């Protein structure tokens, strides 16, 4: 049952959308990479409300760090984690702030990431069994004869394989590095400034800013490079969207930049 739902709700639509964009662009070299880029932009447009919620949630969290009541409870209950959590949830409820709003788009991305990986591998089918699965996935309106087999070349990459560049005899995973860096930058820009090391929400966000770049970088290192292309474009669009609000916390990119400058007492 689950396999039927996953195939027909996630895999089939994504595979057919990729193939349709590829067919629309033409069938030459680099076109499948462009299809993935356009697909990423389309996903961003579809998930725009979630991304907007993420931006608003991050902005609300940034403003909350400067709120006197918030700062007072951080100091008052610094040694009582349970009471601190209760007071934080009370303030969230009173102010109408969802502390998980900034994480929701990331969670939504996971089925998209898995679905995109399976769609790419299915579209680039190289074995008879893969071809059979692809034949069962493609919608009747697709121009199958004109687009299969796909040209998986994009720039220096084979989009169906992990990417690396040979430099002085070493395989350098350039896309994986770029994925990790852009994910780090995006998470840091949306991280609220905090002057209290006991602020649990800030600690959770800080942990996410470390784990997410490592995890997505690992995906890009070990799976089809088409996934890495999706990550990079998605991250760049996310950075641009947040920077356009004028609230991007660029100081977070510097060591110690997430700490507020303390005011010296006279």
C-alpha positions as protocol buffer text, in pm:
chain_id: "A"
residue {
  index: 1
  type: UNK
  ca { x: 0 y: 0 z: 0 }
}
residue {
  index: 2
  type: UNK
  ca { x: 273 y: 244 z: 101 }
}
residue {
  index: 3
  type: UNK
  ca { x: 479 y: 152 z: -205 }
}
residue {
  index: 4
  type: UNK
  ca { x: 178 y: 218 z: -430 }
}
residue {
  index: 5
  type: UNK
  ca { x: 118 y: 560 z: -270 }
}
residue {
  index: 6
  type: UNK
  ca { x: 489 y: 657 z: -282 }
}
residue {
  index: 7
  type: UNK
  ca { x: 522 y: 554 z: -647 }
}
residue {
  index: 8
  type: UNK
  ca { x: 204 y: 721 z: -770 }
}
residue {
  index: 9
  type: UNK
  ca { x: 203 y: 1036 z: -554 }
}
residue {
  index: 10
  type: UNK
  ca { x: 577 y: 1116 z: -541 }
}
residue {
  index: 11
  type: UNK
  ca { x: 789 y: 922 z: -791 }
}
residue {
  index: 12
  type: UNK
  ca { x: 562 y: 918 z: -1098 }
}
residue {
  index: 13
  type: UNK
  ca { x: 472 y: 1291 z: -1098 }
}
residue {
  index: 14
  type: UNK
  ca { x: 832 y: 1399 z: -1032 }
}
residue {
  index: 15
  type: UNK
  ca { x: 976 y: 1166 z: -1297 }
}
residue {
  index: 16
  type: UNK
  ca { x: 724 y: 1277 z: -1557 }
}
residue {
  index: 17
  type: UNK
  ca { x: 775 y: 1645 z: -1473 }
}
residue {
  index: 18
  type: UNK
  ca { x: 1151 y: 1608 z: -1514 }
}
residue {
  index: 19
  type: UNK
  ca { x: 1108 y: 1425 z: -1845 }
}
residue {
  index: 20
  type: UNK
  ca { x: 855 y: 1682 z: -1970 }
}
residue {
  index: 21
  type: UNK
  ca { x: 1089 y: 1974 z: -1890 }
}
residue {
  index: 22
  type: UNK
  ca { x: 1379 y: 1786 z: -2051 }
}
residue {
  index: 23
  type: UNK
  ca { x: 1167 y: 1724 z: -2363 }
}
residue {
  index: 24
  type: UNK
  ca { x: 1062 y: 2089 z: -2372 }
}
residue {
  index: 25
  type: UNK
  ca { x: 1421 y: 2213 z: -2351 }
}
residue {
  index: 26
  type: UNK
  ca { x: 1551 y: 1973 z: -2613 }
}
residue {
  index: 27
  type: UNK
  ca { x: 1751 y: 1653 z: -2587 }
}
residue {
  index: 28
  type: UNK
  ca { x: 2108 y: 1772 z: -2623 }
}
residue {
  index: 29
  type: UNK
  ca { x: 2396 y: 1778 z: -2374 }
}
residue {
  index: 30
  type: UNK
  ca { x: 2339 y: 1970 z: -2050 }
}
residue {
  index: 31
  type: UNK
  ca { x: 1961 y: 1982 z: -2100 }
}
residue {
  index: 32
  type: UNK
  ca { x: 1882 y: 1735 z: -1822 }
}
residue {
  index: 33
  type: UNK
  ca { x: 2085 y: 1948 z: -1580 }
}
residue {
  index: 34
  type: UNK
  ca { x: 1885 y: 2253 z: -1685 }
}
residue {
  index: 35
  type: UNK
  ca { x: 1569 y: 2049 z: -1637 }
}
residue {
  index: 36
  type: UNK
  ca { x: 1672 y: 1978 z: -1277 }
}
residue {
  index: 37
  type: UNK
  ca { x: 1740 y: 2351 z: -1222 }
}
residue {
  index: 38
  type: UNK
  ca { x: 1399 y: 2448 z: -1359 }
}
residue {
  index: 39
  type: UNK
  ca { x: 1241 y: 2170 z: -1153 }
}
residue {
  index: 40
  type: UNK
  ca { x: 1407 y: 2313 z: -840 }
}
residue {
  index: 41
  type: UNK
  ca { x: 1274 y: 2662 z: -917 }
}
residue {
  index: 42
  type: UNK
  ca { x: 925 y: 2516 z: -966 }
}
residue {
  index: 43
  type: UNK
  ca { x: 946 y: 2334 z: -632 }
}
residue {
  index: 44
  type: UNK
  ca { x: 1048 y: 2663 z: -468 }
}
residue {
  index: 45
  type: UNK
  ca { x: 746 y: 2835 z: -620 }
}
residue {
  index: 46
  type: UNK
  ca { x: 512 y: 2557 z: -502 }
}
residue {
  index: 47
  type: UNK
  ca { x: 658 y: 2563 z: -149 }
}
residue {
  index: 48
  type: UNK
  ca { x: 666 y: 2945 z: -139 }
}
residue {
  index: 49
  type: UNK
  ca { x: 407 y: 2964 z: 144 }
}
residue {
  index: 50
  type: UNK
  ca { x: 620 y: 2729 z: 357 }
}
residue {
  index: 51
  type: UNK
  ca { x: 936 y: 2925 z: 277 }
}
residue {
  index: 52
  type: UNK
  ca { x: 757 y: 3249 z: 365 }
}
residue {
  index: 53
  type: UNK
  ca { x: 653 y: 3091 z: 694 }
}
residue {
  index: 54
  type: UNK
  ca { x: 1016 y: 2996 z: 753 }
}
residue {
  index: 55
  type: UNK
  ca { x: 1130 y: 3354 z: 689 }
}
residue {
  index: 56
  type: UNK
  ca { x: 863 y: 3501 z: 919 }
}
residue {
  index: 57
  type: UNK
  ca { x: 942 y: 3242 z: 1186 }
}
residue {
  index: 58
  type: UNK
  ca { x: 1313 y: 3323 z: 1173 }
}
residue {
  index: 59
  type: UNK
  ca { x: 1240 y: 3698 z: 1188 }
}
residue {
  index: 60
  type: UNK
  ca { x: 1009 y: 3650 z: 1486 }
}
residue {
  index: 61
  type: UNK
  ca { x: 1276 y: 3448 z: 1665 }
}
residue {
  index: 62
  type: UNK
  ca { x: 1536 y: 3718 z: 1594 }
}
residue {
  index: 63
  type: UNK
  ca { x: 1309 y: 3987 z: 1739 }
}
residue {
  index: 64
  type: UNK
  ca { x: 1234 y: 3770 z: 2041 }
}
residue {
  index: 65
  type: UNK
  ca { x: 1602 y: 3760 z: 2138 }
}
residue {
  index: 66
  type: UNK
  ca { x: 1587 y: 4136 z: 2204 }
}
residue {
  index: 67
  type: UNK
  ca { x: 1263 y: 4115 z: 2405 }
}
residue {
  index: 68
  type: UNK
  ca { x: 1309 y: 4206 z: 2773 }
}
residue {
  index: 69
  type: UNK
  ca { x: 1064 y: 3944 z: 2901 }
}
residue {
  index: 70
  type: UNK
  ca { x: 1240 y: 3674 z: 2701 }
}
residue {
  index: 71
  type: UNK
  ca { x: 1581 y: 3780 z: 2830 }
}
residue {
  index: 72
  type: UNK
  ca { x: 1453 y: 3792 z: 3187 }
}
residue {
  index: 73
  type: UNK
  ca { x: 1324 y: 3433 z: 3185 }
}
residue {
  index: 74
  type: UNK
  ca { x: 1652 y: 3314 z: 3033 }
}
residue {
  index: 75
  type: UNK
  ca { x: 1836 y: 3458 z: 3332 }
}
residue {
  index: 76
  type: UNK
  ca { x: 1575 y: 3371 z: 3596 }
}
residue {
  index: 77
  type: UNK
  ca { x: 1539 y: 3004 z: 3500 }
}
residue {
  index: 78
  type: UNK
  ca { x: 1891 y: 2941 z: 3370 }
}
residue {
  index: 79
  type: UNK
  ca { x: 1934 y: 2650 z: 3612 }
}
residue {
  index: 80
  type: UNK
  ca { x: 1579 y: 2514 z: 3581 }
}
residue {
  index: 81
  type: UNK
  ca { x: 1551 y: 2370 z: 3230 }
}
residue {
  index: 82
  type: UNK
  ca { x: 1196 y: 2241 z: 3276 }
}
residue {
  index: 83
  type: UNK
  ca { x: 1059 y: 2574 z: 3402 }
}
residue {
  index: 84
  type: UNK
  ca { x: 1252 y: 2759 z: 3134 }
}
residue {
  index: 85
  type: UNK
  ca { x: 1094 y: 2543 z: 2864 }
}
residue {
  index: 86
  type: UNK
  ca { x: 748 y: 2605 z: 3010 }
}
residue {
  index: 87
  type: UNK
  ca { x: 800 y: 2981 z: 3015 }
}
residue {
  index: 88
  type: UNK
  ca { x: 935 y: 2979 z: 2662 }
}
residue {
  index: 89
  type: UNK
  ca { x: 631 y: 2790 z: 2537 }
}
residue {
  index: 90
  type: UNK
  ca { x: 407 y: 3037 z: 2718 }
}
residue {
  index: 91
  type: UNK
  ca { x: 569 y: 3330 z: 2539 }
}
residue {
  index: 92
  type: UNK
  ca { x: 553 y: 3148 z: 2205 }
}
residue {
  index: 93
  type: UNK
  ca { x: 180 y: 3095 z: 2257 }
}
residue {
  index: 94
  type: UNK
  ca { x: 114 y: 3452 z: 2370 }
}
residue {
  index: 95
  type: UNK
  ca { x: 308 y: 3603 z: 2077 }
}
residue {
  index: 96
  type: UNK
  ca { x: 171 y: 3356 z: 1820 }
}
residue {
  index: 97
  type: UNK
  ca { x: 520 y: 3228 z: 1735 }
}
residue {
  index: 98
  type: UNK
  ca { x: 580 y: 2877 z: 1605 }
}
residue {
  index: 99
  type: UNK
  ca { x: 935 y: 2781 z: 1711 }
}
residue {
  index: 100
  type: UNK
  ca { x: 937 y: 2500 z: 1455 }
}
residue {
  index: 101
  type: UNK
  ca { x: 830 y: 2716 z: 1158 }
}
residue {
  index: 102
  type: UNK
  ca { x: 1191 y: 2755 z: 1043 }
}
residue {
  index: 103
  type: UNK
  ca { x: 1239 y: 2376 z: 1040 }
}
residue {
  index: 104
  type: UNK
  ca { x: 921 y: 2280 z: 851 }
}
residue {
  index: 105
  type: UNK
  ca { x: 1048 y: 2354 z: 496 }
}
residue {
  index: 106
  type: UNK
  ca { x: 1358 y: 2143 z: 571 }
}
residue {
  index: 107
  type: UNK
  ca { x: 1142 y: 1850 z: 678 }
}
residue {
  index: 108
  type: UNK
  ca { x: 922 y: 1887 z: 368 }
}
residue {
  index: 109
  type: UNK
  ca { x: 1236 y: 1865 z: 155 }
}
residue {
  index: 110
  type: UNK
  ca { x: 1317 y: 1510 z: 262 }
}
residue {
  index: 111
  type: UNK
  ca { x: 1048 y: 1331 z: 56 }
}
residue {
  index: 112
  type: UNK
  ca { x: 1136 y: 1565 z: -233 }
}
residue {
  index: 113
  type: UNK
  ca { x: 1504 y: 1473 z: -202 }
}
residue {
  index: 114
  type: UNK
  ca { x: 1433 y: 1099 z: -192 }
}
residue {
  index: 115
  type: UNK
  ca { x: 1177 y: 1127 z: -470 }
}
residue {
  index: 116
  type: UNK
  ca { x: 1413 y: 1332 z: -687 }
}
residue {
  index: 117
  type: UNK
  ca { x: 1693 y: 1079 z: -640 }
}
residue {
  index: 118
  type: UNK
  ca { x: 1467 y: 792 z: -741 }
}
residue {
  index: 119
  type: UNK
  ca { x: 1326 y: 996 z: -1030 }
}
residue {
  index: 120
  type: UNK
  ca { x: 1674 y: 1072 z: -1164 }
}
residue {
  index: 121
  type: UNK
  ca { x: 1792 y: 712 z: -1135 }
}
residue {
  index: 122
  type: UNK
  ca { x: 1467 y: 592 z: -1292 }
}
residue {
  index: 123
  type: UNK
  ca { x: 1485 y: 843 z: -1577 }
}
residue {
  index: 124
  type: UNK
  ca { x: 1850 y: 749 z: -1640 }
}
residue {
  index: 125
  type: UNK
  ca { x: 1765 y: 378 z: -1640 }
}
residue {
  index: 126
  type: UNK
  ca { x: 2058 y: 166 z: -1754 }
}
residue {
  index: 127
  type: UNK
  ca { x: 1940 y: -189 z: -1685 }
}
residue {
  index: 128
  type: UNK
  ca { x: 1645 y: -379 z: -1834 }
}
residue {
  index: 129
  type: UNK
  ca { x: 1476 y: -383 z: -1493 }
}
residue {
  index: 130
  type: UNK
  ca { x: 1516 y: -4 z: -1462 }
}
residue {
  index: 131
  type: UNK
  ca { x: 1374 y: 38 z: -1812 }
}
residue {
  index: 132
  type: UNK
  ca { x: 1073 y: -171 z: -1712 }
}
residue {
  index: 133
  type: UNK
  ca { x: 1010 y: 46 z: -1403 }
}
residue {
  index: 134
  type: UNK
  ca { x: 1045 y: 359 z: -1616 }
}
residue {
  index: 135
  type: UNK
  ca { x: 798 y: 227 z: -1873 }
}
residue {
  index: 136
  type: UNK
  ca { x: 545 y: 169 z: -1596 }
}
residue {
  index: 137
  type: UNK
  ca { x: 603 y: 521 z: -1458 }
}
residue {
  index: 138
  type: UNK
  ca { x: 584 y: 735 z: -1773 }
}
residue {
  index: 139
  type: UNK
  ca { x: 248 y: 894 z: -1850 }
}
residue {
  index: 140
  type: UNK
  ca { x: 93 y: 821 z: -2194 }
}
residue {
  index: 141
  type: UNK
  ca { x: 134 y: 1179 z: -2321 }
}
residue {
  index: 142
  type: UNK
  ca { x: 515 y: 1169 z: -2289 }
}
residue {
  index: 143
  type: UNK
  ca { x: 729 y: 1156 z: -2603 }
}
residue {
  index: 144
  type: UNK
  ca { x: 911 y: 842 z: -2489 }
}
residue {
  index: 145
  type: UNK
  ca { x: 1084 y: 762 z: -2818 }
}
residue {
  index: 146
  type: UNK
  ca { x: 1224 y: 1114 z: -2840 }
}
residue {
  index: 147
  type: UNK
  ca { x: 1366 y: 1147 z: -2490 }
}
residue {
  index: 148
  type: UNK
  ca { x: 1481 y: 796 z: -2393 }
}
residue {
  index: 149
  type: UNK
  ca { x: 1768 y: 733 z: -2340 }
}
residue {
  index: 150
  type: UNK
  ca { x: 1845 y: 1066 z: -2168 }
}
residue {
  index: 151
  type: UNK
  ca { x: 2168 y: 1256 z: -2213 }
}
residue {
  index: 152
  type: UNK
  ca { x: 2292 y: 1275 z: -1852 }
}
residue {
  index: 153
  type: UNK
  ca { x: 2589 y: 1504 z: -1926 }
}
residue {
  index: 154
  type: UNK
  ca { x: 2586 y: 1842 z: -1751 }
}
residue {
  index: 155
  type: UNK
  ca { x: 2899 y: 2058 z: -1756 }
}
residue {
  index: 156
  type: UNK
  ca { x: 3173 y: 1814 z: -1638 }
}
residue {
  index: 157
  type: UNK
  ca { x: 2931 y: 1579 z: -1462 }
}
residue {
  index: 158
  type: UNK
  ca { x: 2735 y: 1265 z: -1524 }
}
residue {
  index: 159
  type: UNK
  ca { x: 2416 y: 1349 z: -1335 }
}
residue {
  index: 160
  type: UNK
  ca { x: 2347 y: 984 z: -1263 }
}
residue {
  index: 161
  type: UNK
  ca { x: 2673 y: 936 z: -1072 }
}
residue {
  index: 162
  type: UNK
  ca { x: 2847 y: 1102 z: -774 }
}
residue {
  index: 163
  type: UNK
  ca { x: 3062 y: 1397 z: -881 }
}
residue {
  index: 164
  type: UNK
  ca { x: 3430 y: 1463 z: -825 }
}
residue {
  index: 165
  type: UNK
  ca { x: 3716 y: 1640 z: -1003 }
}
residue {
  index: 166
  type: UNK
  ca { x: 4061 y: 1488 z: -1031 }
}
residue {
  index: 167
  type: UNK
  ca { x: 4320 y: 1737 z: -901 }
}
residue {
  index: 168
  type: UNK
  ca { x: 4681 y: 1620 z: -863 }
}
residue {
  index: 169
  type: UNK
  ca { x: 4566 y: 1262 z: -845 }
}
residue {
  index: 170
  type: UNK
  ca { x: 4302 y: 1329 z: -580 }
}
residue {
  index: 171
  type: UNK
  ca { x: 3925 y: 1310 z: -632 }
}
residue {
  index: 172
  type: UNK
  ca { x: 3787 y: 1642 z: -503 }
}
residue {
  index: 173
  type: UNK
  ca { x: 3408 y: 1631 z: -439 }
}
residue {
  index: 174
  type: UNK
  ca { x: 3347 y: 1992 z: -541 }
}
residue {
  index: 175
  type: UNK
  ca { x: 2967 y: 1974 z: -549 }
}
residue {
  index: 176
  type: UNK
  ca { x: 2948 y: 1812 z: -205 }
}
residue {
  index: 177
  type: UNK
  ca { x: 3165 y: 2093 z: -67 }
}
residue {
  index: 178
  type: UNK
  ca { x: 2948 y: 2360 z: -232 }
}
residue {
  index: 179
  type: UNK
  ca { x: 2633 y: 2191 z: -101 }
}
residue {
  index: 180
  type: UNK
  ca { x: 2770 y: 2190 z: 255 }
}
residue {
  index: 181
  type: UNK
  ca { x: 2884 y: 2553 z: 231 }
}
residue {
  index: 182
  type: UNK
  ca { x: 2559 y: 2689 z: 85 }
}
residue {
  index: 183
  type: UNK
  ca { x: 2354 y: 2492 z: 338 }
}
residue {
  index: 184
  type: UNK
  ca { x: 2571 y: 2636 z: 617 }
}
residue {
  index: 185
  type: UNK
  ca { x: 2533 y: 2991 z: 487 }
}
residue {
  index: 186
  type: UNK
  ca { x: 2156 y: 2957 z: 454 }
}
residue {
  index: 187
  type: UNK
  ca { x: 2115 y: 2820 z: 806 }
}
residue {
  index: 188
  type: UNK
  ca { x: 2346 y: 3082 z: 956 }
}
residue {
  index: 189
  type: UNK
  ca { x: 2167 y: 3374 z: 789 }
}
residue {
  index: 190
  type: UNK
  ca { x: 1838 y: 3270 z: 947 }
}
residue {
  index: 191
  type: UNK
  ca { x: 1986 y: 3198 z: 1289 }
}
residue {
  index: 192
  type: UNK
  ca { x: 1862 y: 3449 z: 1549 }
}
residue {
  index: 193
  type: UNK
  ca { x: 2125 y: 3636 z: 1746 }
}
residue {
  index: 194
  type: UNK
  ca { x: 2143 y: 3532 z: 2110 }
}
residue {
  index: 195
  type: UNK
  ca { x: 2336 y: 3664 z: 2407 }
}
residue {
  index: 196
  type: UNK
  ca { x: 2227 y: 3383 z: 2640 }
}
residue {
  index: 197
  type: UNK
  ca { x: 2411 y: 3050 z: 2614 }
}
residue {
  index: 198
  type: UNK
  ca { x: 2121 y: 2882 z: 2800 }
}
residue {
  index: 199
  type: UNK
  ca { x: 1866 y: 2977 z: 2534 }
}
residue {
  index: 200
  type: UNK
  ca { x: 1737 y: 2632 z: 2431 }
}
residue {
  index: 201
  type: UNK
  ca { x: 1577 y: 2745 z: 2104 }
}
residue {
  index: 202
  type: UNK
  ca { x: 1902 y: 2912 z: 1996 }
}
residue {
  index: 203
  type: UNK
  ca { x: 2096 y: 2597 z: 2090 }
}
residue {
  index: 204
  type: UNK
  ca { x: 1860 y: 2382 z: 1881 }
}
residue {
  index: 205
  type: UNK
  ca { x: 1897 y: 2614 z: 1582 }
}
residue {
  index: 206
  type: UNK
  ca { x: 2275 y: 2613 z: 1623 }
}
residue {
  index: 207
  type: UNK
  ca { x: 2283 y: 2233 z: 1623 }
}
residue {
  index: 208
  type: UNK
  ca { x: 2074 y: 2227 z: 1304 }
}
residue {
  index: 209
  type: UNK
  ca { x: 2319 y: 2467 z: 1138 }
}
residue {
  index: 210
  type: UNK
  ca { x: 2593 y: 2210 z: 1199 }
}
residue {
  index: 211
  type: UNK
  ca { x: 2413 y: 1885 z: 1124 }
}
residue {
  index: 212
  type: UNK
  ca { x: 2224 y: 1990 z: 810 }
}
residue {
  index: 213
  type: UNK
  ca { x: 2534 y: 2094 z: 606 }
}
residue {
  index: 214
  type: UNK
  ca { x: 2708 y: 1768 z: 704 }
}
residue {
  index: 215
  type: UNK
  ca { x: 2406 y: 1553 z: 619 }
}
residue {
  index: 216
  type: UNK
  ca { x: 2327 y: 1717 z: 284 }
}
residue {
  index: 217
  type: UNK
  ca { x: 2698 y: 1722 z: 199 }
}
residue {
  index: 218
  type: UNK
  ca { x: 2707 y: 1347 z: 267 }
}
residue {
  index: 219
  type: UNK
  ca { x: 2407 y: 1296 z: 37 }
}
residue {
  index: 220
  type: UNK
  ca { x: 2579 y: 1496 z: -237 }
}
residue {
  index: 221
  type: UNK
  ca { x: 2900 y: 1298 z: -190 }
}
residue {
  index: 222
  type: UNK
  ca { x: 2744 y: 953 z: -217 }
}
residue {
  index: 223
  type: UNK
  ca { x: 2446 y: 986 z: -448 }
}
residue {
  index: 224
  type: UNK
  ca { x: 2377 y: 1102 z: -803 }
}
residue {
  index: 225
  type: UNK
  ca { x: 2520 y: 1447 z: -872 }
}
residue {
  index: 226
  type: UNK
  ca { x: 2177 y: 1556 z: -996 }
}
residue {
  index: 227
  type: UNK
  ca { x: 2080 y: 1566 z: -626 }
}
residue {
  index: 228
  type: UNK
  ca { x: 2373 y: 1800 z: -556 }
}
residue {
  index: 229
  type: UNK
  ca { x: 2258 y: 2033 z: -834 }
}
residue {
  index: 230
  type: UNK
  ca { x: 1913 y: 2043 z: -672 }
}
residue {
  index: 231
  type: UNK
  ca { x: 2063 y: 2119 z: -327 }
}
residue {
  index: 232
  type: UNK
  ca { x: 2281 y: 2403 z: -455 }
}
residue {
  index: 233
  type: UNK
  ca { x: 2008 y: 2577 z: -655 }
}
residue {
  index: 234
  type: UNK
  ca { x: 1758 y: 2533 z: -371 }
}
residue {
  index: 235
  type: UNK
  ca { x: 2005 y: 2679 z: -119 }
}
residue {
  index: 236
  type: UNK
  ca { x: 2093 y: 2976 z: -341 }
}
residue {
  index: 237
  type: UNK
  ca { x: 1725 y: 3055 z: -396 }
}
residue {
  index: 238
  type: UNK
  ca { x: 1662 y: 3028 z: -21 }
}
residue {
  index: 239
  type: UNK
  ca { x: 1952 y: 3264 z: 54 }
}
residue {
  index: 240
  type: UNK
  ca { x: 1828 y: 3513 z: -207 }
}
residue {
  index: 241
  type: UNK
  ca { x: 1471 y: 3497 z: -73 }
}
residue {
  index: 242
  type: UNK
  ca { x: 1580 y: 3564 z: 283 }
}
residue {
  index: 243
  type: UNK
  ca { x: 1833 y: 3832 z: 188 }
}
residue {
  index: 244
  type: UNK
  ca { x: 1558 y: 4013 z: -5 }
}
residue {
  index: 245
  type: UNK
  ca { x: 1375 y: 4072 z: 324 }
}
residue {
  index: 246
  type: UNK
  ca { x: 1669 y: 4277 z: 450 }
}
residue {
  index: 247
  type: UNK
  ca { x: 1676 y: 4071 z: 771 }
}
residue {
  index: 248
  type: UNK
  ca { x: 1958 y: 3832 z: 685 }
}
residue {
  index: 249
  type: UNK
  ca { x: 2199 y: 3806 z: 979 }
}
residue {
  index: 250
  type: UNK
  ca { x: 2523 y: 3831 z: 781 }
}
residue {
  index: 251
  type: UNK
  ca { x: 2728 y: 3871 z: 1101 }
}
residue {
  index: 252
  type: UNK
  ca { x: 2651 y: 3506 z: 1181 }
}
residue {
  index: 253
  type: UNK
  ca { x: 2892 y: 3402 z: 906 }
}
residue {
  index: 254
  type: UNK
  ca { x: 3180 y: 3535 z: 1117 }
}
residue {
  index: 255
  type: UNK
  ca { x: 3319 y: 3360 z: 1427 }
}
residue {
  index: 256
  type: UNK
  ca { x: 3125 y: 3481 z: 1730 }
}
residue {
  index: 257
  type: UNK
  ca { x: 2893 y: 3680 z: 1507 }
}
residue {
  index: 258
  type: UNK
  ca { x: 2579 y: 3530 z: 1658 }
}
residue {
  index: 259
  type: UNK
  ca { x: 2641 y: 3694 z: 1993 }
}
residue {
  index: 260
  type: UNK
  ca { x: 2500 y: 4032 z: 2066 }
}
residue {
  index: 261
  type: UNK
  ca { x: 2742 y: 4305 z: 2153 }
}
residue {
  index: 262
  type: UNK
  ca { x: 2714 y: 4367 z: 2522 }
}
residue {
  index: 263
  type: UNK
  ca { x: 2651 y: 4721 z: 2648 }
}
residue {
  index: 264
  type: UNK
  ca { x: 2910 y: 4838 z: 2894 }
}
residue {
  index: 265
  type: UNK
  ca { x: 2784 y: 4976 z: 3219 }
}
residue {
  index: 266
  type: UNK
  ca { x: 2877 y: 5330 z: 3298 }
}
